[in-house]
Amino acid sequence: MDFIRYLLLGILSAYLLIYGLRPSIPYPDSILELYENTWLLLIIIIINFYIYMWDTKIGLLMCLCIISLIFDMIQFTH
């Protein structure tokens, strides 16, 4: 179980370093689906709530990922 937590921490940290904190790098096509279907963002926020209840560190990292994605949505769509 600890292996899964550390794996998720690594994946979310890598996402933040590569895509979330550097807006000059384009997102992959799977992430760009959120720009077209904003209701998926609500589902991700609900999932983030349950992940936060499971593990605080992973929940906070995912929250940072969601915040950076929202800021990029605002910046690039308007």
N, C-alpha and C positions, 0 to 999 in steps of 0.2 A: 504494500500500500504506500509506503514511503517512496518507493521508486516512481510511482505514478505522480505523486505530488512534486517531486523534484523534476521530473520530466516536464510537467505542466509549467512549473516555475521557469525552467529553461526556455521553453517555447515562447511563453509570454514575454520574457525578458528580451529574447532575440527579436520578436516582433516589434517591441517598443524601440529597440536600438536601430533596427533596419528601416521600419516603415513609420512608426508612430512619431518619433521625435525628429525625423528628417523628411519634411514635406516635399523636397525636390525629387525624391525617388518615387516613381509611379507605383500604385498598388497593383497587386495581381487581379485578374478578372473576377475571381471568386469574392473578393472584398468589395469590388465595385458594384456587385448586385445590391448592396445596401443603398446606394445612391438612387437606384431605380425603385426599390421596394422599401420604403421607410418603415413599414410595419414590422419588418424583420428586426429593426433596431429595438422595438419594444420587447420582442421575444428575447433578444440578447440581454437586455437589461433585467428581465425576469430571471433568466438563467444565471446571470451574474449575482443576483440576490441569493439564490440557493448555493452557488459556489462559495460566496462569502460566508454563509452559515457553515459550510463544510470546512473551509480553510481560509483564514483571514488574509494571509499573504497573497494567495492566488486570487482571491476576490478583489483585493486592492489593485493588483497588477492588471487584472482584467478591466477594472473600472478606469484605470489610466488609459488602457487601450481604447475603450469606448469613448472616453473624453477626447482623445486625440483624433479618433475617427469622426466624431461630431464636429470638431473644429475644422477638420479638412473638408467635411461636407459643406459647412457654412462658407468656407473660404473659396472652394472651387465651384460651387453650384450657383453662387450669386454674383 
